[in-house]
Amino acid sequence: MAEEQPGKDGGPERDETPDERADRRWNETLQEVRVAQTGAQILFGFLLSVVFTPRYAELGAFDKTLYVVTVALGALATGTMIAPVAYHRMLAGRNLKPHLVRDAGRLVSVGIVLLALTVNLSVLLLLHVATSHWIAWVITGVVTAWFFICWLVMPGLLLARKDGERTARRRGDGDRGRGDER
């Protein structure tokens, strides 16, 4: 039985051609984009409506500046999350899918960071206006930490655990070949 070799993405190699791999990875990217893009668009839509409320005129300079920055980040997040679709439209049928998948993955990663910033600044804006109190900063810090844990730390821990298991498996296979018992 052939040993499973790790693929470029850290997982085991699959029995697929490069074109099949690109197609699979493209479909996975599209699924990710659908989830993140919807959230970005809904949040951005709500942000756009804030300026048309009577309460907006009462905001102080800090809150208005925070709103402008948040809207700009929301626009960037939305545009970045939609960009893979534009890439695909322009590049479809030109045998560039592996490049498309790579670039779309990078755009989705940037879009997720921009979306996280937008969400966090939206929370700060909302709580700062609602409470005008230091608690807005504390809660925003907790939300930011939670995003960091869920989006970076937990996947990183899983990756480290899988890498450790793979290393241990390789060491164990090499030891068995020499007849060592442990």
N, C-alpha and C positions, 0 to 999 in steps of 0.2 A: 504494500500500500504506500502510495506517495505521501511524503510529509507535506503538510499544509504550510506554504510559505507566506509570510506576511506580504500584503500588497502595498502599493505606494501610499494608500490612505490608512495604513496601519491594520486593516482587517485582512482576513485570509484571501488569497487569490481566488477568483471565481473562474469557472470554466466559461469564459466569454471572450469574444473578439474585442479588439480596441473600439470598434464601432458600436458593438453592443454595450460595452462599458460606458462609452460616452452617452449613448441613448439613455441608459439607466440613470447615470448621474445627472443628466439633464432633467429627467422626469422627477428625480428626488429634489433637485434645486427648485423646480417649478412648484412643487408641493410646499417647500419652505417659504418661497416667495408669497404664495397665496395667503398663508397664515399671517406673516409679518406685514405684508402690503395692506391687507384689510385693516389691521390695527392702526397702521400709520395713517391711512386715509380717513378713518373714522375720527381719530384724534385730531388730525389736521383740520377736518371739517368743523369740529367743535371749536377749535382755536380760532378759525376764521370768523366765526359768528360772534365771538366775545366783543370785538371792537364795535359792533352794532348795538350793544346793549347800553341802556342809560347809565349803568354803574361804571362803565369804562371811563367816562369823563371825570369821575370822582377819584380815579386812581392817582397815586403819587408818581413821581418821576421814576423811582426804583421799580415799581410794579409795571409801569408802561415800558420801561427798558427791558425788563424781564419778559414781558409779553412779546415784544418785537423779536428778541433773541429766540424765544421758544417757537414762534411762528416760522422764523427763518429756518431753524433746525427741523421743524416739522415738514417744511417744503423740501428741504434737502433730503430728509429721510424718505419722503414719498417719491421724489424723483429718482433717488438711488434704488429704491425697491422696484420701481417700474422699469428701470434701465435694462435689465436682462431681456425684457420683451422687445424693446427697440433693437437690441443687439441681434436677437433671433430674427426679427423681421429683415434686418439688413444683411445678415450673414447666412440665412437659410439656403440650403442647396449648394453651398460653396465648399463643402468638405472641410469645414473649420470647426466642427462640433467640439472636439477636445479643447480647442482654444476658447470657444464660446463658454463651455462648462467651467473652465478655469477662471475666466474673467467674470462670469456671472457669479461664481462663488465668492470672488473677492468683493464684488459689488454688494452682494447680500450681506457679507460680513460688515462692510462699512455702513450699510443701511441699518443693520441691527444696532450698531453703536450709536448712530444718529437717532434712531428711534428710542433707545434707552435714555439718551440725553434729553430728548423731547419729553418723554414721559416724566422723567425726574424733575425737569424744570416746570412742567405743567403742575406737578404735585406741589412744588415750592410756590408757584404763583397762586394756585388755588388756596393753599393753606395760609400763605402770607396775607392774602386779601381777606380770607375768612376770619383769621385770628389776630393778625397784626402782632404776632407774638413770636418769641424765640422757639416755641414748640414746632413751628413750621420747618425750621432748619433741622431740628432733631428728627422729625418724622421723615423728612426728605433724605436725611443721611441714612436712616434705617432702610428706606425703600432702595436707595442706591446700593447699600451693602447687600440687600437681598438679591437684587439683579446680579451683582458681582458673584455672589455665591451660586445662584442658579445657572447663570449663563457662562461662567468661567471656571469657578472652583470645582463644582460637581463634575462637569465633563472632564476636567483635568485630572481629578482623582480617579475616575473610571479609566481614563487612558493610562495613567500610571499603574493602576492595578493590573490591567490587561498586559501592559509591557512587562511587568514583574512576573506574571504567570507565564508569559511566552519565554522569558529568559530562564525561568526555573525549569520549564519543559525542555528547553534546549540543553541545559546542564544535565538534567536527568537522563535524556536520550544519550548524551555523550558518555555519561558514567556507565549506563547499561552496556554500551558497546565495548567498554574496557573490562567488564566483569566485576566492577566495584560494587560492593553492597553497602548500603547505608541504613 
